């Protein structure tokens, strides 16, 4: 639910939007699309198989307006032959994580689709930092830390390191549900991972 809530904000999901899900449902990206649909009531098209060569034809057929997932799906489109139909589609926004700045620029220039490609996330907390589509984005960062998570870069003793120094990224939820509740059937690993 938390992931879907943040994606709704990141992509400014509207009542008129239609998602197209190109990710498998065992992956968080696929589950996130389902969550967005459930929370907003917007339709989601579940693709059984992703085909870069047929993607825009499917988008035109379905009327899809937003896409979210890993950057590979977007990157594969850049490797397709240039077409007069490259901008003939209703897609208005794409969340493609993590998409390098140069690829984002090429993608937007070619297809006319704004991309959010900056995010820091992990299995235990997704997302931790990102930008919204409407933000001025610094492509050299992972975005701004979200308000429901604390982030600290620390040394081996959990002390903060100075800016620019190498350390371990530590996370702490500011509210319930901002991070996972523990490792499945492994209380010892949960206790170790949640120390301090």
N, C-alpha and C positions, 0 to 999 in steps of 0.2 A: 504494500500500500504506500509506504514512504517513497519508494523508488518511483512509482507511478505519479504520486503527487508532485515530485520534483520535475519529472519529464513534462507534465502538464504545464508547469511554469516555464521550464527551459524553452519549450517549443511554442508557448502561448497557444495551447490547444483551444480551438473554438468549436462551438456547437455544429458548425458546418463542415468540420474536418472529417476526413476518412483516412484511416491509417492503412498502410500496407505492410504486413509483417513478413520479412524475408528471412527471419532467424528461426531456428528450431525451438520448439516450446520447452525443451529440457534446458535451454540456455536462458540466463537471466534476461537477455534482450527480448526474447520471445515472450517470456512471462510479463515483462514490463509493458509490452504492447497490449496484452490482455488486461492488465491492471488499469492502464489508461482508458481502455474501452469501458471497463466496468465502472470506473469512477466518473467518467464524463457522459456515458451513454452514447458516445460516438461509435460508428461502425469500424470494424477492423477486418481487413482482408487477410486471411491466412494462406500464404503461398506454400504449397507442398514442396516446391523446389525453386530455388533461385536461379534465374537465367538472365545474365547481364544482356545477352543479345535480344531477349524478348521483354526486358523489364519495362521499357517505356510504352510498349504496346499494351502490356497488362495495366499499367497506370492509366492510360487513356481509356481502356475498356472499363476499369473499375471506378474511375474518378478519384483515385487516391490523392490526398493532398499533403500528407506528412509521412516521413519514414524515420525510424529510430533503430539503432543497432551498432554493430561493430563497423569500422571504417571499410573493411574489405569489400563489402557490397558496393559502396560508392566508388572505391578505387578501381574495381573491375570495370565499371562503366567508362572510366577514362581510357581504358585499353580497347574499347570498341571503336570501330571505324567512325569517323566524323560523319554526321548525317544532317540533312536539312531539317529533320524532325527533333534534333537535340533539345530544342526549347519548346517543342510542341507537347506540352504536358501540364497537368494542374498542380504538380508538386510545388508547395510554397516554403517548405522547411525540411531539413534533414539533420538528425543527430547521428553523427558518424564518429565513434570513439575508438581509439584516438586517431585523428586524421591530421597528418603534418600540415603545417601552414601552406607550403607550396602546393600540396594537393588540394587543399580547401580553395585556394585562389584559382587554380586551374578548373576545378569542378564548378565553382560559381560562375566563372567567366564563360565556360562552355555551355552549361545547362541552365544558367540563370537561377540556381537554387542556393539560397544562403545555407551555410553549414555551421553547426556548432560541433567542433572537433576537439575541444579542450575539456578534459575531465581527469580527475584522479579518483579512482575507486578501487575497492578490493572486495573479495567475496564477503567479508564480514560487515562492510559498510559501503553501500553504493547508492548514490554518489557521495563523495566527500567534498570535492571542490569542482566547480564548473562555472560556466557563464550561461546567461539567458540569451536567446536569439537577438533580443533587442539591445543587449549590452554592447558597449565598445569593448572588443575582446583583444587581449594581448596573447597572440598565438605562441609566444615563448613560455607561457605558463600553463598550469593545469586549471586555471580559473580561480575564483574566490571560494574560500571555505564556506560551506553552507551553515546557516544559523543554528542547526540542531546538532552540530558536531564540534567538539574541541579537537584541535590538532596541535601537536608539539613535536618538534624535531629534537631528539634527546641523545645523550651519550649512553654508555653502557650502564650507567647508574641512574638513568631516568632524569638527569639534569638537562635543562635546555642548553643547546649549543648555540653559539653566536651565528648570526645570519651569514650564509656562505660556507659554513662548516658542514662536514658530512656527519650524519647521525641517523638514527632510526626514527621512522615516522610512527608516532603513538597517537591513538585515537581514543576519545571518550565521548559517549553519547550525552547530550544535554537533555534529552527527553526519551521516554520509553519508545522502542521501535526504531531508533536512529541507527542502531547496530544490531547484529544478530544476538540471540540470547545464549548461544553456546554451541559447542561442537556436539553433533549427534552421538549420544551414548558414550561420551568421553569427558566426564566431569574433571578428570585430572588435567587434560589438555586445556579445557576451558579455564580452570583456575590459573594455570600457568600463563595463558594468553591474556587474561584479564587482570594480572597482578598490577597493583598500584593504580 
